Amino acid sequence: MSSINRHSQQVVATILSNKRVGQYHQILINVGEIVKHCKPGNFVAIKVGGDHSSLILRRAFAISRVSDRGEYGGTMELIVAPHGSGSRWLCTQEVGSSLDLVAPLGTPFGIPTEPVQALLIGGGYGSAPLFGLAEVLKARGCRVDMILGASTVAKIYAPIEGKRSVNSLKIYTE
């Protein structure tokens, strides 16, 4: 077995908040100790649709950021676009609802050991994991520049947060 996902666990997590942010949903979930193994670039697989759903496959969502601080302990933030049936179901879940998930999955981003200049490029809600990566890079003394793109301005994820999170931000639309 590969060592990439050796820390993956199936857990039942609780939704702490689910709020609309522009065209997307920002969902904060309590995942407990598993957060210690989550790195920028990992993703989570969530069982969607409820117990009696015909949606039998888990849906993958990129982890935007994680925190092991605060009153809830280990928390994970997901940014979800309600496009397919699985993501629409997830976006309708209320605070206190339980989610059956497996995390962390995938290969995390490579993190430099020395301070370097980093250029992060992302589009739409797919740029959400770059914000957690930017935090890690800045903590290591890196200069972080970011380019965000989307078909429309409304589809740019968190441009104001982007300006606060990085040294410079450029936004491009079609």
Residue pairs with C-beta under 8 A, 6 or more apart in sequence:
4 106
4 107
5 104
5 105
5 106
7 34
7 37
7 104
8 102
8 103
8 104
8 105
9 34
9 102
9 103
10 100
10 101
10 102
11 31
11 32
11 34
11 100
11 101
11 102
11 103
12 98
12 99
12 100
12 101
13 29
13 30
13 31
13 32
13 76
13 98
13 99
13 101
14 29
14 30
14 96
14 97
14 98
14 99
15 27
15 28
15 29
15 93
15 94
15 95
15 96
15 97
15 98
15 99
16 28
16 29
16 30
16 72
16 75
16 95
17 26
17 27
17 28
17 95
18 25
18 26
18 27
18 28
18 91
18 93
18 94
18 95
19 25
19 26
20 26
21 79
21 157
21 158
22 154
22 155
22 156
22 157
22 158
23 81
23 125
23 154
23 155
24 79
24 80
24 81
24 82
24 125
24 157
25 79
25 80
25 81
25 82
25 90
25 91
26 64
26 77
26 78
26 79
27 77
27 78
27 79
27 80
27 90
27 91
27 93
28 75
28 76
28 77
29 75
29 76
29 78
29 99
29 101
30 72
30 73
30 74
30 75
31 38
31 66
31 74
31 75
31 76
31 101
31 103
32 73
32 74
33 73
33 74
34 74
34 103
34 104
35 66
35 67
35 68
35 73
35 74
35 75
35 76
36 68
36 74
37 104
38 63
38 66
38 76
38 103
38 104
39 104
39 108
39 109
39 111
40 63
40 65
40 108
40 109
40 111
40 129
40 132
40 133
40 136
41 106
41 107
41 108
41 109
41 129
41 133
42 63
42 103
42 104
42 105
42 106
42 108
43 60
43 61
43 62
43 63
43 103
43 104
43 105
43 106
44 60
44 61
44 63
44 76
44 78
44 101
44 102
44 103
44 104
44 105
45 58
45 59
45 60
45 61
45 101
45 102
45 103
45 105
46 58
46 59
46 61
46 86
46 90
46 99
46 100
46 101
47 58
47 99
47 100
47 101
48 55
48 58
48 59
48 85
48 86
48 87
48 89
48 90
49 55
49 85
49 86
49 89
50 89
53 89
55 85
55 86
55 89
58 101
58 102
59 84
59 86
59 87
59 90
60 105
61 78
61 80
61 87
61 90
62 78
62 79
62 126
62 128
62 129
63 76
63 77
63 78
63 103
63 104
63 129
63 132
64 77
64 78
64 79
64 128
64 129
64 131
64 132
65 76
65 77
65 129
65 131
65 132
65 135
66 74
66 75
66 76
66 77
66 132
67 74
67 75
68 74
68 75
76 103
77 132
78 128
79 125
79 128
79 157
80 87
80 90
80 91
80 125
81 87
81 124
81 125
82 88
82 90
82 91
90 99
93 99
109 129
109 133
111 136
111 137
111 140
112 118
112 137
112 140
112 142
113 140
115 140
115 141
115 142
115 143
116 142
116 143
117 142
117 143
117 145
118 137
118 142
118 143
118 144
118 145
119 145
119 146
119 147
120 127
120 130
120 133
120 134
120 144
120 145
120 146
120 147
120 166
121 146
121 147
121 149
122 128
122 129
122 130
122 146
122 147
122 148
122 149
122 157
123 148
123 149
123 150
124 149
124 150
124 151
124 155
124 156
124 157
125 155
125 157
127 146
127 148
127 157
127 158
128 157
128 158
130 146
131 158
131 161
131 162
131 165
134 144
134 146
134 165
134 166
135 165
137 144
138 144
138 165
138 166
143 167
144 165
144 166
144 167
145 166
145 167
145 168
145 169
145 170
146 162
146 165
146 166
146 168
146 169
146 170
147 169
147 170
147 171
147 172
148 156
148 157
148 159
148 162
148 169
148 170
148 171
148 172
149 156
149 171
149 172
149 173
150 156
150 157
150 173
151 173
151 174
152 173
152 174
153 171
153 173
156 171
156 173
159 169
159 171
162 169
162 171
163 169
